[in-house]
Amino acid sequence: MNPPFKIEKSGSYADHLMRATQFHLVQLSSMADMKANMLLTMSSVVISITLPQLFKNEHLWPLVILIAFCLLTICLATYAVMPKLPSNSGGVPDVNAPGFNPLFFGDFTRMSQQHFEATMQEIMNDPSRTYGAQVRELYLLGTYLARKKYRFLRLGYLSFITGLFLSSIGFVIVAL
């Protein structure tokens, strides 16, 4: 088990660090959402333009490749921005569990209001626990961004580029 999070001396520098880091993570999350939206839009437009061309048999395979990769891109971009909430199974969450985040609505909404308020009162009356909760929030938000949003966003971009490249090669081969 991890040792308890301990702050020797709190101050405005620590508060500023927490605020700035959280602001940057929220900006990164917003940027990922915008990039996923761009991928969804580009892929949808390409599919809309390409589908009517499927009825012309001369370029069938390059167009099928392009549509398939655009569909894969749509799936990856959608998954990247799909909200993730913990399951509600198991009843009341363990507030001391490493994955529990008292500042994340997906975790604290599984508690009664009284239990949430009591937990927050305990945390807020101890500066080390207050900073510990904020650090846990930053860590969980950062790992979520890295492991889900940006990972699948990257795969979506790779899928889109690969589809464009392979269909371009297909068009060149058909033209020969």
LUMMARRO-970075 format. One record per residue (C-alpha): z, y, x. Coordinates in pm, whole numbers, padded with zeros to 5 digits, always signed. Each point is the difference from the previous one (the first is absolute). Example, Ala and Ser with C-alpha at 12.3 -4.5 7.8 and 13.67 -1.06 7.14 Angstrom:
BEGIN
+00780-00450+01230-00066+00344+00137
This chain:
BEGIN
+00000+00000+00000-00074+00351+00119+00288+00217+00114+00080+00288-00237-00201+00318+00049+00228+00256+00165-00061+00372+00052+00238+00158+00252-00073+00359-00096-00212+00122-00287-00168+00335-00007-00300+00201-00107-00212-00157+00276+00046-00343-00155-00073+00135-00347-00316+00167+00128-00109-00321+00174+00041-00198-00321-00181+00258-00214-00290+00039+00244-00044-00377+00039+00010-00059-00374-00250+00283-00055-00238-00155+00255+00026-00344-00158-00067+00144-00347-00304+00184+00141-00127-00324+00157+00043-00179-00331-00189+00275-00181-00278-00012+00260-00029-00378-00043-00029+00044-00377-00276+00260+00045-00188-00223+00245+00026-00296-00237-00133+00222-00278-00295+00097+00222-00075-00367+00072+00021-00087-00368-00235+00285-00091-00253-00072+00277-00010-00371-00077-00031+00058-00372-00287+00245+00049-00179-00241+00235+00039-00283-00253-00121+00223-00285-00311+00097+00193-00062-00350+00136+00039-00211-00316-00322+00116-00169-00189-00079+00322+00103-00368-00021-00276-00061-00252-00259+00072+00269-00018-00332+00182-00133+00133+00329+00344+00120+00122+00229-00242-00181+00213-00135+00288+00075+00329+00177+00104+00150-00334+00219-00299-00088+00171+00032+00340+00055+00372-00054+00143-00051-00350+00225-00284+00114+00149+00205+00282+00040+00302-00229+00190-00220-00247+00219-00126+00284+00060+00361+00106+00101+00093-00355+00247-00290-00011+00154+00090+00338+00026+00373-00078+00152-00072-00339+00253-00239+00152+00090+00260+00265+00111+00249-00265+00138-00245-00255+00371+00073-00050+00239-00263+00124+00328-00044-00176+00261-00262+00075+00037-00273-00258+00276+00043-00254+00114-00358+00041+00345-00077+00124+00193+00258-00201+00186+00280+00177-00130+00060+00354+00222-00038+00304+00046+00358+00123+00084-00129+00350-00316-00208+00036-00231+00125+00278-00295+00039-00238+00195+00195-00263-00072+00373-00001+00235+00206-00219-00243+00294+00019-00302-00195-00132-00043-00003-00377-00132-00357+00006+00336-00115+00137+00252+00225-00174-00154-00041-00346+00114-00362+00009+00357+00130-00008+00194+00149-00289+00044+00375+00014+00371-00040+00066-00059-00244+00286-00265+00229+00148+00226+00305-00021+00291-00190+00158-00226-00124+00282-00137+00348+00062+00352+00148-00008+00110-00246+00269-00305+00078+00211+00023+00377-00038+00372+00012+00087-00065-00158+00339-00239+00194+00229-00091-00312+00195-00091-00185-00319-00193+00304-00126-00207+00013+00317-00026-00379-00002-00148+00006-00350-00249+00266+00108-00095-00193+00312-00048-00316-00208-00221+00200-00240-00213+00124+00291-00029-00346+00150-00095-00171-00325-00252+00272-00089-00154-00019+00347-00026-00377+00002-00152+00007-00350-00262+00249+00120-00082-00203+00310+00006-00349-00152-00163+00071-00332-00170+00334-00055-00158+00062+00339-00065-00368+00073-00202-00055-00317-00157+00343+00021-00127-00090+00348-00134-00330-00130-00173+00189-00282-00173+00232+00246-00104-00296+00216-00137-00177-00306-00203+00305-00105-00143+00053+00349-00076-00370+00041-00181-00007-00335-00211+00300+00093-00082-00149+00340-00089-00348-00126-00207+00130-00290-00185+00233+00241-00082-00298+00219-00108-00188-00313-00236+00282-00100-00153-00002+00349-00051-00378-00011-00155+00017-00350-00230+00280+00115-00135-00206+00292
